[in-house]
Amino acid sequence: MVAQEFTVDLNKPLVFQVGHLGEAYQDWVHRPIVSKERPRFFKSDFWEFCTRTAWWVVPVIWLPVVCWFISMSMNMGHTLGQISFMVIFGIYIWTLIEYIVHRFLFHIETSSYWGNTMHYLIHGCHHKHPMDSLRLVFPPTATAVLLVPIWNLVKLFFPTSMAPALFGGGLLGYVMYDVTHYYLHHGQPTGEMPKHLKKYHMNHHFRIMNKGFGVTSSLWDRAFGTLPASKVAEKTR
C-alpha cells in the first residue's frame, strides 16, 4: 500500500502541521500564497499573539537602545567623527550578518519534523505568506535574547571604548533592515533606488529564491556570486 501524501490544512494552525511534510516541505514552503489573509500558527491565543509584531514596534523599541549605546561611546572621550565612523562600520558589519543569516540559516534545507517546524517559524512562513504584515519583522523578545550574546562577542573582540558605538551601529543596521524589509513588501516606492530594491527582493520571493539574499543592499550578493541573473541574460543562454 502506498502511503498517502500529507496535505497541510490551511484552515487549521500551521506550525505543528508543516513538519509532517518531510522532504516535500521545501517545495511547499516556496510556493507563495499571495494574499493578505493572516494564517493561524498556534491553537493557543497566547503563542499566536507572540508571533505577531507590527513594523513600527521595531524602531520604537530599538532606536532608544541604539542612542543609549552610542552615547556610551561619547562619554568615553571619542570625537563625533570617530563615533560616526564606528557606527557606520557597525552598520557595514550588519549588512554582512544580514546576508549570512539569510543565506545559510533562513534558507537551510530541512526535511525532518522539527527541522521543518523550526524553519517555518523563523523564515519559511514569510516565504509561504509573503504579504502577512504582522509576521514580517522580528519579534522584540526574540531580538533581545539574541542581542545578549552578540553584545558579549563585540566586547570580546573590540576595545571597551569602541564596543558600544559598534554595537549601536549594528543594531541601527538591524532596525534599518527590518523597516526596509517591511516597506519593500507593503510600500509603493517612487525613487529609483527603492524601486530597484523592491524589484530585487520580490525577485528573491517569486523568481529565484536561492539567490538575492541581501535586503538592504545587493553588495554581498555581488561579492559572493549569488546575484540573480537578469531575465534578459537568462533568455540569451
C-alpha positions as CSV (number, residue, x, y, z in Angstrom):
1,M,0.0,0.0,0.0
2,V,1.4,3.4,-1.0
3,A,1.5,5.9,1.9
4,Q,-0.8,8.9,1.4
5,E,1.0,12.2,0.9
6,F,0.4,14.6,3.8
7,T,-1.5,17.7,3.0
8,V,-1.4,20.9,5.0
9,D,-4.9,22.2,6.1
10,L,-4.6,26.0,5.7
11,N,-7.7,26.4,7.9
12,K,-6.0,24.9,10.9
13,P,-3.0,26.1,12.9
14,L,0.0,25.6,10.7
15,V,3.2,25.3,12.8
16,F,2.7,21.7,14.0
17,Q,1.4,20.6,10.6
18,V,4.4,21.5,8.4
19,G,6.8,19.1,10.0
20,H,4.8,16.2,8.6
21,L,5.5,17.3,5.0
22,G,9.0,15.7,5.3
23,E,11.0,16.2,2.1
24,A,8.0,17.8,0.4
25,Y,8.3,20.8,2.8
26,Q,10.9,22.7,0.7
27,D,8.7,22.6,-2.4
28,W,5.5,23.5,-0.4
29,V,7.0,26.4,1.5
30,H,8.5,28.0,-1.6
31,R,5.1,28.1,-3.4
32,P,3.9,31.5,-2.0
33,I,0.3,32.4,-1.3
34,V,0.0,36.0,-2.4
35,S,-2.8,37.1,-0.1
36,K,-3.0,39.5,2.8
37,E,-5.0,36.9,4.8
38,R,-3.2,36.0,8.0
39,P,-2.8,32.3,8.7
40,R,-3.1,31.0,12.2
41,F,0.1,29.5,13.6
42,F,-1.0,28.1,17.0
43,K,-4.1,27.0,18.7
44,S,-3.1,28.9,21.8
45,D,-4.1,32.6,21.7
46,F,-1.0,33.5,23.8
47,W,1.5,31.9,21.5
48,E,-0.4,33.2,18.5
49,F,-0.1,36.7,19.9
50,C,3.7,36.2,20.3
51,T,4.1,35.6,16.6
52,R,2.7,38.9,15.5
53,T,4.6,42.2,15.5
54,A,3.7,45.5,13.9
55,W,6.5,47.0,11.9
56,W,6.6,50.3,14.0
57,V,7.4,48.3,17.2
58,V,10.9,47.7,15.9
59,P,12.1,51.4,15.7
60,V,10.1,52.4,18.8
61,I,11.8,49.8,21.0
62,W,15.3,49.7,19.5
63,L,16.2,53.2,18.4
64,P,16.3,54.4,22.0
65,V,18.7,51.5,22.7
66,V,20.8,52.5,19.7
67,C,21.1,56.0,21.1
68,W,22.0,54.8,24.5
69,F,24.8,52.6,23.3
70,I,26.2,55.4,21.0
71,S,26.0,57.9,24.0
72,M,28.1,55.4,26.0
73,S,31.0,55.9,23.5
74,M,30.5,59.7,23.5
75,N,31.1,59.6,27.3
76,M,34.4,57.8,26.7
77,G,36.0,60.7,25.1
78,H,35.7,59.9,21.3
79,T,35.2,62.7,18.8
80,L,32.0,62.9,16.8
81,G,33.9,61.9,13.7
82,Q,35.3,58.8,15.4
83,I,31.9,57.8,16.7
84,S,30.3,58.3,13.3
85,F,33.0,56.0,11.7
86,M,32.3,53.3,14.3
87,V,28.6,53.5,13.8
88,I,28.9,53.3,10.0
89,F,31.3,50.3,10.4
90,G,28.7,48.7,12.7
91,I,26.1,49.1,10.0
92,Y,28.5,47.7,7.4
93,I,29.1,44.6,9.6
94,W,25.3,44.2,10.0
95,T,24.9,44.0,6.2
96,L,27.3,41.0,6.2
97,I,25.4,39.4,9.1
98,E,22.1,40.0,7.3
99,Y,23.4,38.2,4.2
100,I,25.0,35.3,6.1
101,V,21.9,34.7,8.3
102,H,19.5,34.9,5.3
103,R,21.6,32.6,3.1
104,F,22.8,30.0,5.5
105,L,20.2,29.9,8.3
106,F,16.9,31.2,6.8
107,H,17.4,29.1,3.6
108,I,18.7,26.0,5.2
109,E,17.1,22.9,3.6
110,T,15.2,20.7,6.1
111,S,13.2,17.6,5.9
112,S,12.8,16.3,9.5
113,Y,9.7,17.1,11.5
114,W,11.4,19.5,13.9
115,G,13.7,20.9,11.3
116,N,10.7,21.9,9.1
117,T,8.8,23.2,12.1
118,M,11.7,25.5,13.2
119,H,12.4,26.6,9.7
120,Y,8.8,27.6,9.1
121,L,8.8,29.6,12.3
122,I,11.9,31.6,11.6
123,H,11.6,32.2,7.9
124,G,9.5,29.6,6.0
125,C,6.3,31.3,7.0
126,H,7.5,34.5,5.3
127,H,8.1,32.8,2.0
128,K,4.8,30.9,2.2
129,H,2.8,34.1,3.1
130,P,5.0,37.0,2.0
131,M,2.2,39.6,2.5
132,D,1.5,38.8,6.1
133,S,2.2,42.2,7.5
134,L,2.4,41.1,11.2
135,R,4.9,38.3,10.6
136,L,7.5,40.3,8.6
137,V,9.7,41.9,11.3
138,F,11.4,40.0,14.1
139,P,9.6,39.9,17.5
140,P,11.4,42.2,20.0
141,T,11.6,39.4,22.7
142,A,13.5,37.1,20.3
143,T,15.7,40.0,19.3
144,A,16.5,40.8,22.9
145,V,17.6,37.2,23.6
146,L,19.9,37.3,20.6
147,L,21.4,40.7,21.5
148,V,22.9,39.5,24.7
149,P,25.5,37.0,23.3
150,I,26.1,39.4,20.3
151,W,27.0,42.2,22.8
152,N,29.3,39.9,24.7
153,L,31.1,39.0,21.4
154,V,31.5,42.6,20.5
155,K,33.0,43.4,23.9
156,L,35.3,40.4,23.5
157,F,36.8,41.3,20.1
158,F,36.8,45.1,20.3
159,P,38.2,47.7,22.8
160,T,35.9,48.7,25.6
161,S,35.6,52.3,24.4
162,M,34.7,51.2,20.8
163,A,32.3,48.4,21.6
164,P,29.2,50.5,22.4
165,A,29.3,52.5,19.2
166,L,30.0,49.5,17.0
167,F,27.2,47.6,18.7
168,G,24.8,50.6,18.4
169,G,25.7,50.8,14.7
170,G,25.0,47.2,14.2
171,L,21.7,47.5,16.0
172,L,20.8,50.5,13.9
173,G,21.6,48.4,10.8
174,Y,19.2,45.8,12.0
175,V,16.4,48.4,12.5
176,M,17.1,49.8,9.0
177,Y,16.9,46.2,7.7
178,D,13.5,45.3,9.3
179,V,11.9,48.6,8.4
180,T,13.2,48.4,4.8
181,H,12.1,44.8,4.5
182,Y,8.5,45.8,5.6
183,Y,8.5,48.7,3.1
184,L,9.7,46.6,0.2
185,H,6.7,44.3,0.8
186,H,4.0,46.8,1.6
187,G,5.2,50.2,0.4
188,Q,5.0,51.8,-3.1
189,P,8.5,53.1,-3.8
190,T,8.8,56.1,-6.1
191,G,12.6,56.7,-6.2
192,E,15.0,54.8,-8.4
193,M,16.9,53.1,-5.5
194,P,13.8,52.0,-3.5
195,K,12.2,50.7,-6.8
196,H,15.3,48.7,-7.5
197,L,15.4,47.2,-4.0
198,K,11.7,46.2,-4.2
199,K,12.2,44.6,-7.5
200,Y,15.3,42.9,-6.3
201,H,13.6,41.5,-3.2
202,M,10.4,40.4,-5.0
203,N,12.6,38.6,-7.4
204,H,14.0,36.6,-4.5
205,H,10.5,35.7,-3.4
206,F,8.9,34.9,-6.7
207,R,11.5,34.0,-9.3
208,I,14.9,32.9,-8.0
209,M,14.7,32.0,-4.3
210,N,18.2,30.6,-4.0
211,K,19.8,33.9,-4.9
212,G,19.4,37.6,-3.9
213,F,19.8,37.2,-0.2
214,G,20.6,40.9,0.5
215,V,17.6,43.0,1.6
216,T,19.1,46.4,2.3
217,S,21.8,46.0,-0.3
218,S,23.0,43.7,-3.1
219,L,26.6,44.3,-2.0
220,W,27.3,40.8,-0.6
221,D,25.3,39.0,-3.3
222,R,27.8,40.6,-5.8
223,A,30.7,39.7,-3.6
224,F,29.8,36.0,-3.1
225,G,28.3,35.2,-6.5
226,T,24.6,35.0,-5.5
227,L,23.4,37.9,-7.6
228,P,20.5,36.8,-9.7
229,A,20.9,37.0,-13.5
230,S,18.6,39.4,-15.3
231,K,15.7,38.0,-17.3
232,V,17.4,39.3,-20.5
233,A,20.6,37.4,-19.7
234,E,18.6,34.2,-19.0
235,K,16.8,34.4,-22.3
236,T,20.1,34.7,-24.2
237,R,21.6,31.5,-22.8
